[in-house]
């Protein structure tokens, strides 16, 4: 899968960016992960992560993939909210993310 093309297509609309931001924020809260930790993990600024969480901008494909790995969620869920492709963690966590 070309994750950059997938991400660009999925997040082309402003509404999609806001939905992405909401899911990202939800996953961060569920895992008690700070924007600072994500920024450090990805070697980006904390303000970049803040802009992602606000739905102003979105991460590139590599960054998105690394975020998903850190937060234990699938790219499809984070980008599109696909309920069949949520977290690969425990069932309890998956149900909470829906």
C-alpha positions, 0 to 999 in steps of 0.5 A, a space after each residue: 500500500 502506498 501510504 502517502 497516496 492513501 493518506 492524501 486521498 483519505 484526508 483530502 477534505 477539511 471534514 476528513 482532516 477534522 475527523 482524523 484529528 478527533 480519532 488521533 486525539 482519542 487514541 492519544 488520550 486512550 493510551 495516555 500519550 502526550 503530544 510531546 511523546 509523539 513529537 519525540 518519537 517522530 522527530 517532529 516539533 510538538 507544534 506539528 503534532 498540535 496542528 494534527 490534533 487540531 485538524 489544520 494539517 496532517 502527517 505524511 504517510 511515514 509519520 502516520 504509520 509511525 503514529 499508528 505503531 506507537 498508539 497501536 491503531 491501524 492506518 485505516 482506522 486513523 485515516 478513515 475511521 474504518 470500524 473493521 480496521 481499528 486497533 490491533 490491541 485487545 478487544 476492550 481497547 478496540 471497542 473503546 475506540 469506536 
